[in-house]
Amino acid sequence: MPNQVEEFNAYRVKMNDKILADNNKVIKRIFNLDTNAFSEGALDVKTKELLGLVASTVLRCDDCIKYHLESCHKEGLSKEQVMETLSIATLIGGTIVIPHLRKAYEYWEALEEQA
């Protein structure tokens, strides 16, 4: 039985493939811009992923939070670094972010179990 990390990634890949197969130029450019924005530049990838995690948490996008948590995990960020980042996001976003913080914590645990 797939775990939540596998389920999230399988769904994401399946739907991204369908969306990109429609060959919509605007959507393809948005996807490309997103990929390029998180590439190494003046800021390193780790910093960019933490920024993405904060923005996603404040905007309360659970799929985006999962994506950035997984990227942070792949980049070798520690649980302490990620949780400190989530604490800043919760401070900025307010108590309405707490349900998303819970889900983020649970997803990070799933990433650690999978590793």
N, C-alpha and C positions, 0 to 999 in steps of 0.2 A: 504494500500500500504506500503510495507516495506521501511524503511529508509536505508541510506547507511551503517549504522552499522549492521543492520540485514542482508542486502544483502551480505556484506563482510563476515560475520560470517557463513551464510548459505552456501555460495560458498566454503569457506575454509573447513568447516566440510565435505561437500559432496565430494570434491576432495581429501582431506586427507583420507577419508574412502576408496575411490576407489584405491588410491595409495597404502595404507597399505594392502588392500585386495589382492593385487598381491603377497604378501608375499616375497618381495625382501629383503633379509637379510641386505644388505648394506644400503638401504633406511631406513629400520626400525631402524638400529643402529644410523643413522644420526639423525632421529627424536628423538630417545631416548637421544642421546648426547645433542641435543638442549634443551630438557626438563630439563635434569639434570644440564646443565650449568647455567640455570637461577634459580636454587634452592638456598635456603639459604646456605651460606658457610662462608668463611672469609669475604666476602662482603654480605650485606643484599640484599634482593630481589629488593628493591626500587633502590638501586645503580646499580645493574645489569641491570635492565630495562632501566634506564637512559643511561647507557653505550650502550645497544642494540639500543636505539633510536638514539644516536649520530652516531654509526656505520652504521645503516640503512639509515640515512639521508645522510651521506657522500657518501655512496655507491648508493644512489638514488633509493632505493627499496621501492616503495609506499606501497606494501602489507606488507612489514616488518615494515615500519613506522606505519601503522595502527595497526598492531599487538602489537607493543611496546607501542603505545599511549593508547590502550585499557588496556594493562597490568598496565601501570602507573596509569591510572584512577582507576582501581580496587584496586591498592595498596594504594590509597588515596593521591597520589601526587597532589599538587595544580597546577592550571594553571600557576602561576608564576614560579614554579619550572620547569615545562615542557617547558615553553617558554624560560626560561634562558638556558636550555639544548639545545633547538633548535637553540638558538642564537650562542652557541659554535659550534654546528654542521655546521651552515651556515658560520661561520668564518673559520673553518677548511676546509670545502668543497668548499667554494668560491661561487661566484654569480650563478654558474650553479645549485646550490642547491635551489635557491629561488622558482622555481615552485613547488618543493616538500615541501618547507616550507609553501606555500599557501595551498596546499592540507592537510598538517598536521594540520594547524590552523583550517581549515574547518572541519576536522574529529574530532578534539578535541571539537569543538562547538557542533557537532552532539552527541558526548558522553555525554556532559553536558546536552543537551536537553533531552536525553534519561533517564538520572538519575532521 
